[in-house]
Each structure stands twice: as C-alpha cells, then as structure tokens.
Amino acid sequence: MLRRMLFSAAAAALLLLGGVPSAALAADATRTPATAVYTVTLASNASGSTWTGHQSVSFGNPSADPLTEVYLRLWDNYHGSCPSTPITVTNVTGGTPAPLSVNCTALKITLPSPLNQGQSTSIGFDLSIVVPSGADRFGRDGSYNFIGNALPVLAVRDGNGWHLDPYTNNGEAFYQLISDYTVTLDHPTSLLVPATGTSVDTPGASGRTVTTATASKVREFAWAAGPFVKTTSTTTTGVTVNVYRVSSISSSSAASMMTTAKNALVAHAGRFGAFPYGEVDAVLDNNFWFGGMEYPGFVLDVISSTALAHELAHQWWYGIVGDDEYNSPWLDESFADYATDLYNGISGTNCWNSVSWQSSAEKISNSMAYWDAHSGRYGTVVYGYGKCALHDLRRAIGTTAMQNLLKDYAASHWLGVSTTADFKAAAQAATSVNLSSFWTAHRIDG
C-alpha cells in the first residue's frame, strides 16, 4: 500500500479488539495448509454492492504435524461492527465451525479427523458479501465497488503456530501462501468487473454477464464492480494492461497512468525477474484516502505515477516474493518504495542523513503491532527510512552486487515467503563486507 501519511485514529486500538486464540508452537516449521485451490461462485445485486453464493477450498498438509483444524480469515469483517459483519459464512461443510474470533475476522473450523502429512481435504460454505459505503480497499464510492480481501482465506500455520493477527487499517496484516483461484461473478452487464487473473465473459440471464476469472499461483484475489471506463494496452514484454477509471477521471489522466503501468512493469521485471502473470488491472479513483493498494494482477490507485509504480512493485515484493505483512511489513513496503526510486531514477543520496529516531524501540523491522501503536511514524520509518537503508546497502556492497542480490533473492524465494533473516543472510553472502554493523546502524533486526 502507498500511504499519503494519513492514518486511522482507530489504528492504535486494534490490538485491543477481539481475543486472539492461543496456539501452541508447531514443532514442524513447514508452512501449512498449502496448495490451496479456491472455487467461488457469486452473483451480485443490481449495483454490485452485495454478492451471494458459494465458496469451497481444497488444501493439503505438507507438515509432519497433523492439522486438526484450519482457520479462515474473514478480513473485511473489520469494516463491520462485530458481530454485525459484512462477510457472512454459513452452512459449512467439511468441518465444524466455532464462533468467530479476533474481532470477527477469524473462523476456526475443526476437521472431522486429523489431516496428516501428504493428505488433502476440502471445506465449503455459503458466502455473503455486503460492500460498505466509502472509497476504501473494501468499500463503495457512489456507483463503484472495490472488493479487496473479501473472500475468506486460509490462515497460515508455521513454526510460530497459527497466525491470527488482527486486521490493521494502517497497513496490511495479510500472510498468504500461493494458491489457485477460479471465481465466477454473475453481474449486471452494465457493470464491469476488473479482477485478479484472466477473465472471460459469457452471457448470463437477461441483462446479465458471467465473468469467470482464473488466477493460478497467486496469494490473494480481489475485484471491483461498477460502470468503469476501460482502456487496454500491452507491454513490450507481452503483458496485457487494463486501466479502469471512474467517471470523474479524465481520459488523458488514464492514458498517462497506462504509460506508467506499462513502463513500470517492464522496468521491475528487468530488475527482479519476468512477471509471471499475463494481465494486470489498474483501477483508478482519486477518492482513495490511502493512495494505492496492491493485489495480485490488480491494483487500486489515485492518479499518481509514483503511487502506481509502487503498487506494481508490490507485484514482486509481496505478490511473488511473499512475506508476513503483519510481522515484517518492511519486507514488502521498503522494497516496493526502493523499486519505485529505481524506476524514477532516484539514487537516495544522503537520504539517511534525515533519519531521526523517535525512541530506542523504533526500528525499520518492527511489526504492525508496533506501528499501530505509533501510527504517525509508520510511513516515515518503514517506507522512508526503509528504502534509504536499501539505498545504503547498495552503496555498501556496490551497485552490481545489489542488482544481483535482488534478482537472485527474488528467484530463490519466487512464489515463496521471505523473512528478514533470509534477506540478511542473502545480502551477507553477496559481499565480502561484514554487514553486522550495517544492520545495527539501520535498525533491521531478525
């Protein structure tokens, strides 16, 4: 996400909401459940603001530790008033649901029998989504609906147990493993539905269209619905770029953003590895208070070339090279902002000179738990200081070594998960310079 230094006053209180169930540490650190396949069929009302239907997800357990339960994250229930929620799951099959927890954003489902290593199973449920008013990543701006993080997704269990962190409106709390999605959206023909993946439209009932979006090896799925104006072009590397704009945005602004999107995708791919998906949708609305938001193959943005370059950098830093966004937000935000600087030809010379720490506890590598309690510093430190640290790392090890480091690191964590310890080890392996004092000076722990 690209924040414009605007932060929710309620963010600092998030940790007080809901009770996070305790979880014993998993003896096996293997991330599970894995190889999830989501199949979703939804139909909308006339305005695209309510969607109802069915969702199923199959998954396997690669861990030596059996899975006795799974958790679904109903992230957008943050936007309701628990227990009155915009995301409703009913008629669960394949397991026994418990009451909602973590401020109604987590649903534990006990499996009928333990799922052992190498085994797979599936769960299903009826789903209702009601988009609230407000130009947000999950919200409605007049006739336009933005539907990010609305599909229930499997939480991750790793060496730290189940990750049941609270939603944060200040940044992201999402931690997802690579999955496959087939999402069928039945909607009025008057509404366009940009979405993650590649979409095919077929005629539905009278006045309606059925859009089937297929997305392979992605972390999340998002879509929008409204009477957008759409333009389409293709990058020099063959990626289709669709720009969708609300009526208040001019065609010239959309054309400028199309140019930025194509150029940024090509530039980022040159630095970090070829873009693995065939299509990107950029949805433009200047009323987004947050500037921009990233999803695989799908971004929300205001008219800002810098914001768009940043969100498209997230296609690599979080989308392709994943991370635990709640506990290590710098691994995607600092890297996306650094990539944006590279795209814009900004060297970051002397930017570390402006660093001024607020306290000894303030660190680039802090979690969203810290930043929600110090929300006014999140953008400054994670985005600003974080990208400056990466500029400094480039100067410390040399430009060629830094270029090779990022490209090789992306390749070795492609469609996987990055950690701070992983990156620090890779950086050290890329140079003969001892980086211990570098990490200490730049307050990057892990």
Long-range contacts (C-beta under 8 A, 24 or more apart in sequence): 1-137, 1-171, 1-172, 1-290, 1-291, 1-292, 1-293, 1-294, 1-311, 1-333, 2-290, 2-291, 2-292, 2-304, 2-306, 2-307, 2-310, 2-311, 3-170, 3-171, 3-290, 3-291, 3-378, 3-379, 3-383, 4-289, 4-290, 4-291, 5-379, 5-380, 6-289, 6-290, 7-170, 7-375, 7-376, 7-378, 7-379, 8-169, 8-170, 8-375, 10-169, 11-168, 11-169, 11-170, 11-372, 11-375, 12-372, 12-373, 12-374, 12-375, 14-166, 14-167, 14-168, 14-169, 14-170, 14-372, 15-166, 15-369, 15-372, 15-373, 17-82, 17-102, 17-103, 17-166, 18-82, 18-101, 18-102, 18-103, 18-104, 18-105, 18-106, 18-166, 19-101, 19-102, 20-101, 20-102, 20-164, 20-165, 20-166, 21-101, 21-102, 21-106, 21-108, 21-162, 21-164, 23-157, 23-161, 23-162, 23-164, 24-161, 25-159, 25-160, 25-161, 26-63, 26-65, 26-157, 26-158, 26-159, 26-160, 26-161, 27-64, 27-65, 28-63, 28-64, 28-65, 28-159, 29-158, 29-159, 30-62, 30-63, 30-64, 30-65, 30-158, 31-62, 31-63, 31-156, 31-157, 31-158, 31-177, 31-417, 32-61, 32-62, 32-63, 32-65, 32-67, 32-156, 32-157, 32-158, 33-59, 33-60, 33-61, 33-67, 33-70, 33-115, 33-154, 33-157, 33-177, 34-59, 34-60, 34-61, 34-62, 34-177, 35-59, 35-60, 35-62, 35-120, 35-179, 36-154, 36-177, 36-179, 36-180, 37-179, 37-180, 37-181, 37-182, 38-151, 38-153, 38-179, 38-180, 38-181, 38-182, 38-183, 38-221, 39-182, 40-127, 40-151, 40-181, 40-182, 40-183, 40-184, 40-221, 41-183, 41-184, 41-186, 42-127, 42-129, 42-183, 42-184, 42-185, 42-186, 43-185, 43-186, 43-187, 44-185, 44-186, 44-187, 44-188, 44-191, 44-225, 46-188, 47-143, 47-145, 48-131, 48-145, 48-187, 48-188, 48-191, 48-193, 48-225, 48-226, 49-130, 49-131, 49-140, 49-145, 49-225, 50-128, 50-129, 50-130, 50-131, 51-127, 51-128, 51-129, 51-147, 51-150, 51-185, 52-126, 52-127, 52-128, 52-129, 53-126, 53-127, 54-124, 54-125, 54-126, 54-127, 55-124, 55-125, 55-127, 55-151, 55-152, 56-122, 56-123, 56-124, 56-125, 57-122, 57-123, 57-124, 57-154, 58-120, 58-121, 58-122, 59-120, 59-121, 59-122, 59-154, 60-115, 60-118, 60-119, 60-120, 61-115, 61-116, 61-117, 61-118, 61-119, 61-120, 62-117, 62-118, 63-117, 63-157, 64-117, 65-117, 66-114, 66-115, 66-116, 66-117, 67-111, 67-114, 67-115, 67-157, 68-110, 68-111, 68-114, 68-115, 69-95, 69-108, 69-109, 69-110, 69-111, 70-95, 70-108, 70-109, 70-111, 70-123, 70-154, 70-155, 71-106, 71-107, 71-108, 71-109, 71-154, 71-155, 71-162, 71-164, 72-106, 72-107, 72-109, 72-152, 72-153, 72-154, 72-155, 73-105, 73-106, 73-152, 73-153, 73-154, 73-155, 74-100, 74-104, 74-105, 74-106, 74-107, 74-152, 75-105, 75-149, 75-150, 75-153, 75-167, 75-173, 75-174, 76-129, 76-138, 76-148, 76-149, 76-150, 77-103, 77-104, 77-105, 78-103, 78-104, 78-105, 78-166, 78-167, 78-169, 79-132, 79-136, 79-138, 79-139, 80-104, 80-132, 86-129, 86-130, 86-131, 86-132, 86-138, 87-127, 87-128, 87-129, 87-150, 87-152, 88-127, 88-128, 89-125, 89-126, 89-127, 89-152, 90-125, 90-126, 90-128, 91-125, 91-126, 92-123, 92-124, 92-125, 93-123, 93-124, 93-125, 94-121, 94-122, 94-123, 94-124, 95-123, 101-164, 102-164, 102-165, 102-166, 103-166, 103-167, 105-166, 105-167, 106-155, 106-164, 107-152, 125-152, 127-151, 127-152, 135-285, 135-287, 135-288, 135-289, 136-288, 136-289, 136-290, 137-222, 137-288, 137-290, 137-293, 137-300, 141-246, 141-285, 141-287, 142-246, 143-226, 143-227, 144-224, 144-225, 144-226, 144-227, 144-228, 144-246, 144-285, 145-224, 145-225, 145-226, 146-224, 146-283, 146-285, 146-300, 147-222, 147-223, 147-224, 147-225, 148-220, 148-222, 148-293, 148-295, 148-300, 149-174, 149-220, 149-222, 150-222, 151-183, 151-221, 153-179, 153-220, 154-179, 156-324, 163-324, 163-326, 163-327, 165-326, 165-327, 165-368, 165-369, 168-326, 168-368, 168-371, 168-372, 170-368, 170-371, 170-372, 170-375, 170-378, 171-325, 171-329, 171-333, 171-368, 171-371, 171-378, 171-382, 172-318, 172-325, 172-326, 172-329, 172-332, 172-368, 173-325, 173-326, 173-368, 174-219, 174-220, 174-325, 174-326, 175-322, 175-323, 175-324, 175-325, 175-326, 175-327, 176-219, 176-220, 176-322, 177-219, 177-322, 177-417, 178-217, 178-218, 178-219, 178-322, 178-415, 178-416, 179-217, 179-218, 179-219, 180-215, 180-216, 180-217, 180-218, 181-213, 181-214, 181-215, 181-216, 181-218, 181-221, 182-212, 182-213, 182-214, 183-212, 183-213, 183-214, 183-215, 183-221, 183-223, 184-210, 184-211, 184-212, 184-213, 185-210, 185-211, 185-212, 185-213, 185-223, 185-225, 186-210, 187-211, 187-225, 190-227, 191-225, 191-226, 191-227, 192-225, 192-226, 192-227, 192-228, 192-230, 192-244, 193-223, 193-224, 193-225, 194-223, 194-224, 194-228, 194-230, 194-242, 194-244, 194-281, 194-283, 194-298, 195-221, 195-222, 195-223, 195-224, 195-281, 195-298, 196-220, 196-221, 196-222, 196-223, 196-281, 196-295, 196-296, 196-297, 196-298, 197-221, 197-277, 197-279, 197-296, 197-297, 198-278, 198-279, 215-277, 215-296, 215-297, 217-276, 217-415, 218-277, 218-296, 218-297, 218-319, 219-296, 219-318, 219-319, 219-322, 220-295, 220-296, 221-295, 221-296, 222-295, 222-298, 223-298, 224-283, 224-300, 228-283, 229-254, 231-255, 231-258, 233-258, 233-262, 234-262, 235-262, 235-265, 235-266, 236-262, 236-266, 237-265, 237-266, 237-269, 237-274, 237-275, 238-278, 239-265, 239-275, 239-277, 239-278, 239-279, 239-280, 240-278, 240-279, 240-280, 241-265, 241-279, 241-280, 241-282, 242-279, 242-280, 242-281, 242-282, 243-281, 243-282, 243-284, 244-281, 244-282, 244-283, 244-284, 245-283, 245-284, 245-285, 246-284, 246-285, 246-287, 248-285, 248-286, 249-284, 249-285, 249-286, 249-303, 253-284, 253-303, 254-284, 256-303, 256-305, 257-282, 257-284, 257-301, 257-303, 257-305, 257-308, 258-282, 260-305, 260-308, 260-309, 261-308, 261-312, 263-343, 264-308, 264-309, 264-312, 264-313, 264-343, 265-312, 265-315, 267-342, 267-343, 268-312, 268-313, 268-315, 268-316, 268-339, 268-343, 271-339, 271-342, 271-403, 271-406, 271-407, 272-316, 272-317, 272-320, 272-339, 272-406, 272-407, 272-410, 273-316, 273-320, 273-407, 273-410, 273-411, 273-414, 275-315, 276-320, 276-415, 277-315, 280-312, 280-315, 282-308, 294-318, 294-319, 294-336, 295-319, 306-340, 306-344, 309-339, 309-340, 309-343, 309-344, 310-336, 310-337, 310-339, 310-340, 311-336, 313-337, 313-339, 313-340, 313-343, 316-410, 320-410, 320-414, 320-415, 321-409, 321-410, 321-413, 321-414, 321-416, 321-418, 322-413, 322-415, 322-416, 322-417, 322-418, 323-417, 323-418, 323-419, 324-417, 324-419, 325-368, 326-367, 326-368, 326-369, 327-367, 327-368, 328-365, 328-367, 328-418, 328-419, 328-420, 328-446, 329-367, 329-368, 329-371, 329-382, 330-364, 330-365, 330-366, 330-382, 330-386, 330-420, 330-444, 331-418, 331-419, 331-420, 331-423, 333-382, 333-383, 333-386, 334-364, 334-382, 334-383, 334-386, 334-387, 334-389, 334-390, 335-386, 335-390, 337-383, 337-384, 337-386, 337-387, 338-386, 338-387, 338-390, 338-391, 340-387, 341-387, 341-391, 347-391, 348-387, 348-388, 348-390, 348-391, 348-392, 349-391, 351-384, 351-387, 351-388, 351-391, 352-385, 352-388, 352-389, 352-391, 352-392, 352-442, 354-388, 355-385, 355-388, 357-443, 362-443, 363-443, 363-444, 363-445, 364-389, 364-442, 364-443, 364-444, 365-420, 365-443, 365-444, 365-445, 365-446, 385-442, 385-443, 389-442, 389-444, 392-438, 392-442, 393-427, 393-435, 393-438, 396-431, 396-433, 396-435, 396-438, 397-427, 397-430, 397-431, 397-433, 397-435, 398-431, 401-430, 401-431, 402-430, 404-430, 405-430, 419-446, 420-444, 420-445, 420-446, 421-446
